[in-house]
């Protein structure tokens, strides 16, 4: 093997690693999240199920989780029950897959109250059309009940809801942003 070939592979690996280091997860302001989402819902997870798809184009064993959320929209307070789907999940105790972009298991337990920003996708992979979380796990927020009403738990800098906020304040902000967003009128 000549010297060029011996140096070529390590150089290629370093170049690939260097470009991977430039990749980053998209940060969202609340305004960007509202602009990207079709809507946002506050409600309780009333059902959860996993399913599997095998696709000739996308490959075998694609796993998804569907959450059924019952509550109301943040933009206009209308009652809603909808399914939101994300990549990863289990169809049994032994068949499924974890996904690093999926919400934490504790966040999506049946009975939990959450805020979810979602949008429609014609194909999540494997020909699966569904409402999906905006920014994967970044579009789902835990809530807690307090003496002055529900609070949405912020997730830190770069997330649309960076700090804890009362649900009523978040609803007001989302309504204002939605009113100023021609896509959502």
C-alpha positions in Angstrom: 0.0 0.0 0.0 1.5 3.3 -0.9 1.8 6.2 1.5 -1.1 8.2 0.0 -3.5 5.3 0.6 -2.3 4.9 4.2 -2.8 8.6 4.9 -6.0 8.9 2.9 -8.2 6.8 5.2 -7.2 8.6 8.4 -7.5 12.0 6.7 -11.0 11.0 5.5 -12.0 10.0 9.0 -10.7 13.2 10.5 -12.5 15.3 7.8 -15.8 13.4 8.5 -15.4 13.9 12.3 -14.6 17.5 11.8 -17.7 18.1 9.7 -19.8 16.1 12.2 -18.6 18.5 14.9 -20.3 21.4 13.0 -23.7 19.7 13.2 -26.0 21.1 15.8 -29.5 20.8 17.1 -31.7 23.8 16.1 -32.5 26.2 18.9 -36.0 27.6 18.9 -37.4 30.8 20.3 -41.1 30.7 21.2 -41.8 32.8 18.2 -40.0 30.3 15.9 -41.7 27.4 17.6 -45.2 28.9 17.0 -44.3 29.8 13.4 -43.1 26.2 12.8 -46.0 24.5 14.6 -49.5 24.0 13.2 -50.7 24.4 16.8 -50.0 23.7 20.4 -52.0 21.8 22.9 -52.2 21.7 26.7 -53.8 18.5 27.9 -53.5 15.1 29.5 -52.0 12.0 27.8 -55.0 9.7 27.8 -53.5 6.9 25.7 -50.1 5.8 24.4 -49.2 3.0 21.9 -46.3 1.9 19.9 -46.3 0.5 16.4 -43.8 -0.9 13.9 -43.5 -0.2 10.1 -41.4 -2.2 7.7 -40.7 -0.2 4.5 -38.9 -1.0 1.3 -37.6 2.6 1.0 -36.9 3.5 4.6 -35.9 0.0 5.9 -37.3 -2.5 8.3 -38.2 -2.1 11.9 -39.2 1.5 12.1 -40.8 2.1 15.5 -43.1 5.0 16.5 -45.1 6.0 19.5 -48.5 7.7 19.3 -49.7 9.8 22.2 -53.4 10.7 22.4 -53.7 14.1 24.1 -57.0 15.5 25.4 -57.2 19.1 26.3 -57.3 22.5 24.5 -55.3 24.5 22.0 -53.1 27.3 23.3 -53.9 29.5 20.3 -57.6 29.8 20.8 -58.6 27.6 23.8 -60.7 25.2 21.7 -61.2 21.7 23.1 -59.2 19.1 21.2 -58.3 15.4 21.3 -55.5 14.5 18.9 -52.8 12.0 18.3 -49.1 13.1 18.2 -46.5 10.7 16.8 -42.8 10.5 17.4 -40.0 8.2 16.3 -39.0 5.5 18.7 -41.0 3.3 20.9 -42.0 -0.3 21.8 -44.7 -2.6 20.7 -43.9 -5.1 23.5 -41.4 -5.3 26.4 -38.8 -6.8 24.1 -39.6 -5.3 20.6 -38.9 -1.7 19.9 -36.2 0.9 19.9 -35.1 3.9 22.0 -34.6 7.1 20.1 -32.4 9.9 21.5 -34.7 12.5 20.0 -37.8 11.1 21.6 -39.2 12.6 24.8 -38.1 11.1 28.1 -40.3 8.1 29.1 -41.3 9.9 32.3 -42.6 12.9 30.3 -45.0 10.8 28.2 -46.7 8.5 30.7 -50.4 8.2 30.5 -52.0 10.6 32.9 -49.3 13.3 32.6 -50.4 16.8 31.7 -48.2 18.4 29.0 -47.8 21.1 26.5 -47.0 19.9 23.0 -46.2 21.9 19.9 -47.0 19.8 16.8 -47.2 20.0 13.0 -48.4 17.7 10.2 -45.9 15.5 8.3 -46.9 13.6 5.2 -44.2 11.0 5.9 -42.3 10.6 9.1 -40.5 7.6 7.5 -41.8 4.4 6.1 -44.9 6.2 4.6 -46.3 7.1 8.1 -48.3 10.4 7.9 -49.0 12.0 11.3 -49.0 15.0 13.6 -45.5 15.1 15.0 -43.7 17.0 17.7 -41.9 20.1 16.5 -38.2 19.8 17.3 -38.7 16.2 18.4 -38.5 16.1 22.2 -38.0 19.9 22.2 -41.6 20.4 21.4 -43.0 18.7 24.5 -43.0 20.3 28.0 -44.0 19.0 31.4 -46.5 20.8 33.5 -47.2 20.9 37.2 -50.2 22.1 39.1 -49.7 24.8 41.7 -51.8 27.0 43.9 -52.0 29.7 41.2 -52.7 27.3 38.3 -50.7 25.1 36.0 -47.1 26.0 35.3 -45.1 24.8 32.2 -41.6 23.7 33.1 -38.9 25.4 31.0 -36.2 23.4 29.5 -33.3 25.9 29.4 -31.6 28.1 26.8 -32.4 27.2 23.2 -35.8 25.7 23.9 -38.9 27.7 23.0 -39.9 27.7 26.7 -36.6 28.3 28.4 -37.8 29.0 31.9 -40.8 28.0 34.0 -43.9 30.0 33.1 -47.5 29.9 34.1 -49.7 28.2 31.5 -51.9 31.3 31.3 -48.9 33.4 30.4 -47.7 30.9 27.8 -51.3 30.8 26.3 -51.3 34.6 26.1 -47.9 34.6 24.3 -48.9 31.9 21.9 -52.2 33.7 21.1 -50.4 36.9 20.4 -47.8 35.2 18.2 -50.4 33.2 16.3 -52.4 36.4 15.7 -49.3 37.9 14.1 -48.5 34.8 12.0 -50.5 34.8 8.7 -49.8 31.0 8.3 -51.9 30.2 11.4 -54.9 32.5 10.8 
